[in-house]
């Protein structure tokens, strides 16, 4: 891992527990991070083999995101209302998806209202 940061910038590193790789691909204004993780090696061109999507909330809570029946799931982006976009591969091919994350945590509902009011 390497990165270059200017002064007064905080870099946070993390790994999805028990996995060989974690790749963060997007962060929203709430501080939620999405990407892929996996417990196997990359193939010969460096792409992860059978990755799983993940969400890391601003409170550092992790959720693995897999489409049921998929061989692999990749999560590419998340917006402030937690619409998550990605792709999955199953026996019939590769498909895109949009998933609206709903959390039962009342605190998150209040945060979402606050975000819309700004």
N, C-alpha and C positions, 0 to 999 in steps of 0.2 A: 504494500500500500504506500502511496505517496500523494501528497497534495501540497499546494502552495497557498498560503493564506496571507492576507494583508493584516496589518495590526487591527486589533479589536474585533477579530472574527473568531468565532468558536467553532471548531470542527468536532463533530460527534462521530465516533466509530462504534459499530455494533455488528454482531453476527447472530443470525437466527440459531438458537441453541441446538447443538448436536448435528450441525451441518458442515459440510466442507466448503460451501460457498454461500455468500449472501450478496446480491447485487441490488442496490437501491436505484430506482429509475425515476421516481417523481416524489415531490413533496408539495403539499398544499399549504395555504395560508394559515391553517389551524395547527400545522406541525406534524400532520400525519404523513407517513412515508410508505410507499409501496414499491414492490420489486419482485425479485425471484430468489428462491433459496433451494438448496438441494444437498443430498447426502452422497452424491456420486461425482465422479470426475467429469471434466469437460471432454468433448470428442476431439478429433484431430484438428478441427478448425477453431477450437476454443469455445464453442457454444456449449452451454450446459446440457447434459443429457437428462431428459424427463424432469424439468424443473417444476417447482410448485410456486404459486403466487403467495405473497404475504402482505399484511398490513401491520405497520408499527405505529401505534397511536402516539399522540403527543405526550402521553403519560408512560411511554415505554412498555405498553402492553402489546403482545404479539398475537397475531392470528394468521394461521395458514389458510390460504384461499385456493381451493381446488374445485373445478367443475366436476360434478358427479359423472363417473364413467370416462373421464379424460385420461389420456396417457401422460399429458403434460399440461400445465396451466401457467401462463405468463401474465403478469399484471404490469401495465405500462404507465398508467396515469390515474390521478385522483384529483377531484376538484374540492372546493370548500364545503359543498353539501354532501360530500363523500360518494359521488358517482365514481365508480371504479371501472376503467376500461382495460381490456386485455384480449388475449387470444388463448384458445385451447386446442389441443389435438386429440382426436379420438379415432376410432377405426374407419371413419368415413372421410377424414381429412382435417384441415385446420379451419377454425371458425373464430369470429370475433364475438365479444360480449360486452355489455354494459351492465353493471351490478350496482344497485343502490343499497349501500350499507345502512342498516338500521340498528342502532344501539339502544338497549333498554335503559341505559344509565341516564337518569334524570339530569345529571350535571351536563352530559353531552347535548341533550335536548335544549337546555338553557344556553349553552355555548352556541349552538346552531342559530337560535333566535337572535342572540347578540351579534353574530356574524352578518345576518341579513339586515339588521338595523343600521349597520355602519355604512 
